[in-house]
């Protein structure tokens, strides 16, 4: 691969894009992003990308998922129409990733549709962080790097020298990733059984594993409204877990009542990455946000130099 590449960012997360560019020792490419009065988006690359590898950074924000995706489709297509040699799309938080199967009759598989639209737009390679289900990589007709952040988050907790740790998956579907995180910490694993009577509602019914007198770290791929993890905390306390409890997650969506719930839940810390921007209205005491910029910069360098990417996070 040619090491001649350019990095462009959409409007969704400029702070992360700047951190990535700094880590990659590159300046962000010049791009014009605007809206027509009717709401249609306009994109123009203000520098040539002919024959270059192009990396486009765009995440999917709370309440802005559709806007961010449309902007991303147009950026990809613009690079492709401008004769970029290859377009690598970096989506720290993939919108619609949870809708990866039919839960009830007459539902769409929305994440498959988003995958098709990204490829149709011209994406040659997708780089994302902790998809809701690993098998969703098969939805794409181009290579996907589904980057895990177990090492990154575990590093924070290792420095705290906690004892008697149990990593807790809030549902059976997240058990595999929770086990990887537990292995990084040398911790035991517990799994919660929950049901969902409606969207953004969860009821925890059973705790599988020993949590009595243990310091628990609830580990999940994302926190949306916060209902599941707050219910999980109470279920663990009811089963004898220590009052000192932590929450770790890759994607801090924090929509709706999440701020109020998490700020009052009593977690010692809520540790997340900056895959989504968190404005002042989403900040609270005990929130720790770990930057992905250096890791994404290393991923870009590895791709540009034809080196392994998986070695950075496994």
C-alpha positions in Angstrom: 0.0 0.0 0.0 1.1 3.5 -0.7 1.9 5.5 2.5 0.6 8.6 0.8 -2.7 9.1 2.6 -5.1 11.8 3.8 -7.4 12.0 6.8 -10.7 13.8 6.6 -13.3 14.3 9.3 -17.0 14.9 9.3 -18.7 17.3 11.7 -19.7 14.7 14.3 -16.6 14.6 16.5 -13.9 17.2 15.7 -12.1 16.7 19.1 -11.5 13.0 18.3 -10.5 13.7 14.7 -7.9 16.2 15.9 -6.5 13.7 18.4 -6.3 11.1 15.7 -4.5 13.5 13.3 -2.0 14.4 16.0 -1.4 10.7 16.8 -0.9 10.0 13.1 1.3 13.0 12.7 -0.9 14.3 9.9 -2.9 17.4 9.3 -6.6 16.9 8.8 -7.6 17.3 5.1 -9.5 20.4 4.2 -13.2 19.7 3.6 -16.3 21.9 3.2 -19.4 20.7 5.0 -22.6 22.7 4.7 -26.3 22.5 4.3 -28.6 23.9 1.6 -31.6 25.9 3.0 -33.8 22.9 2.4 -31.7 20.7 4.6 -29.8 18.8 2.0 -26.1 18.3 2.7 -23.2 19.6 0.6 -19.7 18.1 0.7 -16.5 19.2 -1.1 -13.0 18.1 -0.6 -10.8 21.2 -0.9 -7.6 19.3 -1.8 -6.8 16.6 -4.3 -7.0 12.9 -3.2 -6.3 11.4 -6.6 -4.3 8.2 -6.1 -4.3 8.6 -2.3 -5.5 6.4 0.5 -8.2 8.3 2.2 -9.3 7.8 5.9 -12.7 9.3 6.8 -13.6 9.7 10.5 -17.2 10.0 11.5 -19.1 8.7 14.5 -22.9 8.5 15.1 -24.1 10.8 17.9 -27.1 10.7 20.2 -30.0 12.3 18.4 -27.9 12.9 15.3 -27.5 9.4 14.0 -29.3 9.9 10.7 -27.6 13.3 10.0 -24.2 11.8 10.7 -24.7 8.8 8.5 -25.9 10.9 5.5 -22.9 13.1 5.8 -20.7 10.1 5.9 -22.3 8.5 2.8 -21.6 11.7 0.9 -18.0 12.1 2.2 -17.3 8.5 1.1 -18.8 9.0 -2.3 -17.0 12.3 -2.8 -13.7 10.7 -2.1 -14.5 7.9 -4.5 -15.6 10.2 -7.2 -12.4 12.2 -6.7 -10.3 9.1 -7.7 -9.1 8.2 -4.2 -7.2 4.9 -4.5 -9.0 3.4 -1.5 -11.4 4.8 1.1 -11.1 3.6 4.7 -14.0 4.6 6.9 -13.5 5.0 10.6 -16.8 4.8 12.5 -16.0 4.7 16.3 -19.7 4.3 17.1 -21.7 2.5 14.4 -25.3 3.7 14.3 -28.1 1.1 14.1 -25.6 -1.6 15.2 -28.1 -3.0 17.7 -30.7 -3.7 15.1 -28.8 -6.8 13.8 -31.7 -9.3 13.8 -35.4 -9.6 13.7 -36.7 -9.5 17.3 -40.4 -9.5 16.4 -42.4 -10.0 13.2 -42.2 -7.4 10.4 -39.0 -5.7 11.7 -36.1 -4.6 9.5 -32.5 -5.7 10.0 -31.4 -2.1 10.0 -27.7 -2.7 10.6 -27.5 -4.8 7.4 -29.0 -1.9 5.4 -26.5 0.6 6.9 -23.7 -1.8 5.9 -25.0 -2.0 2.3 -25.3 1.8 2.1 -21.7 2.3 3.3 -20.4 -0.1 0.7 -22.6 1.3 -2.0 -21.3 4.8 -1.2 -17.8 3.5 -2.0 -16.2 2.3 1.3 -13.4 -0.1 0.7 -12.7 -0.9 4.3 -14.6 -0.3 7.6 -12.9 0.3 10.9 -15.2 0.4 13.9 -15.2 -0.2 17.7 -16.9 -3.1 19.4 -19.9 -3.8 17.2 -23.0 -4.9 19.2 -22.6 -8.4 17.8 -19.3 -9.6 16.3 -21.1 -11.5 13.6 -22.4 -8.3 12.1 -19.1 -8.0 10.3 -20.6 -10.4 7.8 -23.1 -7.8 6.8 -20.4 -6.0 4.9 -19.1 -6.9 1.5 -15.7 -5.3 2.3 -13.1 -6.0 5.0 -14.0 -4.9 8.5 -11.7 -4.2 11.5 -13.9 -4.5 14.6 -11.6 -3.1 17.2 -12.0 -4.1 20.8 -11.0 -1.9 23.7 -10.5 -4.5 26.4 -6.8 -3.6 26.8 -7.5 0.1 26.9 -10.2 0.0 29.5 -8.4 -2.7 31.5 -5.3 -0.5 31.8 -7.3 2.0 33.7 -8.5 -0.5 36.3 -5.1 -2.3 36.6 -3.7 1.0 37.9 -6.3 1.1 40.6 -5.0 -2.1 42.2 -8.5 -3.4 43.0 -8.9 -6.7 44.9 -11.5 -9.4 44.6 -12.8 -8.3 41.2 -15.7 -9.8 39.3 -16.5 -8.6 35.8 -20.2 -8.7 35.2 -21.9 -9.0 31.8 -25.4 -7.3 32.0 -26.7 -10.0 29.6 -25.8 -13.3 28.1 -25.0 -11.7 24.7 -22.1 -9.7 26.1 -20.6 -12.6 28.1 -17.9 -13.3 25.5 -16.5 -9.8 25.5 -16.9 -9.5 29.3 -14.8 -12.7 29.6 -12.0 -11.2 27.5 -12.1 -8.1 29.7 -12.0 -10.3 32.9 -9.0 -12.1 31.5 -7.2 -8.9 31.1 -7.8 -8.1 34.8 -7.3 -11.7 36.1 -10.9 -11.4 37.4 -13.8 -13.9 37.7 -16.9 -13.5 35.6 -20.6 -13.3 36.4 -23.5 -13.0 34.0 -26.9 -11.4 34.5 -30.1 -12.6 32.9 -32.4 -9.9 31.8 -35.6 -9.4 29.7 -36.7 -6.4 27.7 -40.5 -5.7 27.9 -40.0 -2.7 25.6 -37.4 -0.5 23.9 -34.9 0.9 26.4 -36.4 -1.1 29.3 -34.7 -4.0 31.0 -35.6 -6.2 34.0 -32.8 -8.3 35.6 -34.1 -11.6 36.9 -31.0 -13.7 37.8 -27.4 -13.4 38.7 -25.2 -16.3 37.4 -21.9 -16.5 39.3 -20.5 -15.6 42.7 -20.6 -11.9 43.4 -20.9 -12.0 47.2 -18.4 -9.6 48.9 -16.8 -9.0 45.4 -15.9 -5.7 43.8 -17.9 -5.7 40.6 -17.2 -4.0 37.3 -20.2 -4.1 35.0 -18.9 -4.3 31.4 -21.0 -3.5 28.3 -20.5 -2.4 24.8 -22.7 0.7 25.2 -24.8 2.6 27.7 -27.8 4.3 26.2 -30.5 5.4 28.7 -28.7 3.7 31.5 -31.6 1.7 32.7 -30.0 -1.7 32.2 -26.8 -0.9 34.1 -28.6 0.8 37.0 -30.9 -2.3 37.3 -27.8 -4.5 37.1 -26.2 -2.6 40.0 -29.2 -3.1 42.2 -29.4 -6.8 41.3 -25.7 -7.2 42.3 -26.2 -5.4 45.6 -29.2 -7.7 46.3 -26.9 -10.7 45.7 -24.3 -9.4 48.2 -21.8 -7.6 46.0 -19.7 -4.8 47.6 -21.2 -1.3 47.5 -18.0 -0.2 45.7 -19.0 -0.9 42.1 -17.8 0.3 38.7 -19.2 0.6 35.2 -17.1 0.2 32.0 -18.4 0.6 28.5 -17.1 1.4 25.0 -19.9 3.7 23.8 -21.3 6.4 26.0 -24.6 7.3 24.2 -26.2 8.7 27.4 -29.6 9.5 25.8 -32.7 10.6 27.6 -32.6 10.0 31.3 -29.1 8.5 31.3 -27.4 11.5 33.0 -29.8 11.6 35.9 -29.8 7.8 36.3 -26.0 7.5 36.2 -25.2 10.5 38.3 -27.5 9.1 41.1 -26.7 5.4 40.7 -23.8 5.3 43.1 -21.1 3.9 40.8 -17.6 4.6 42.0 -16.6 5.4 38.4 -18.2 5.2 35.0 -15.4 4.5 32.6 -16.1 5.0 28.9 -14.2 5.8 25.7 -14.6 9.0 23.6 -16.2 7.1 20.7 -19.0 9.7 21.0 -18.5 13.3 22.2 -19.9 14.1 25.6 -21.0 17.7 26.1 -21.2 19.5 29.5 -24.8 18.4 29.8 -23.7 14.7 29.9 -20.9 15.1 32.4 -21.2 14.0 36.1 -18.9 13.2 39.0 -17.2 9.9 38.6 -17.3 9.9 34.8 -13.9 9.0 33.2 -13.5 9.2 29.4 -10.6 7.5 27.8 -9.4 8.8 24.4 -9.3 6.6 21.3 -7.2 9.1 19.3 -3.8 7.4 19.9 -5.2 3.9 19.2 -6.9 5.1 15.9 -3.7 6.8 15.0 -1.8 3.6 15.4 -4.4 1.7 13.4 -3.9 4.2 10.5 -0.2 3.8 10.7 -0.5 0.0 10.6 -2.8 0.0 7.6 -0.6 2.5 5.7 2.5 0.4 6.4 0.8 -3.0 5.7 1.2 -4.1 9.3 -1.1 -6.1 11.5 -4.0 -4.2 13.1 -5.2 -6.9 15.4 -1.9 -6.9 17.3 -2.9 -3.5 18.7 -5.9 -4.7 20.6 -5.7 -8.5 21.1 
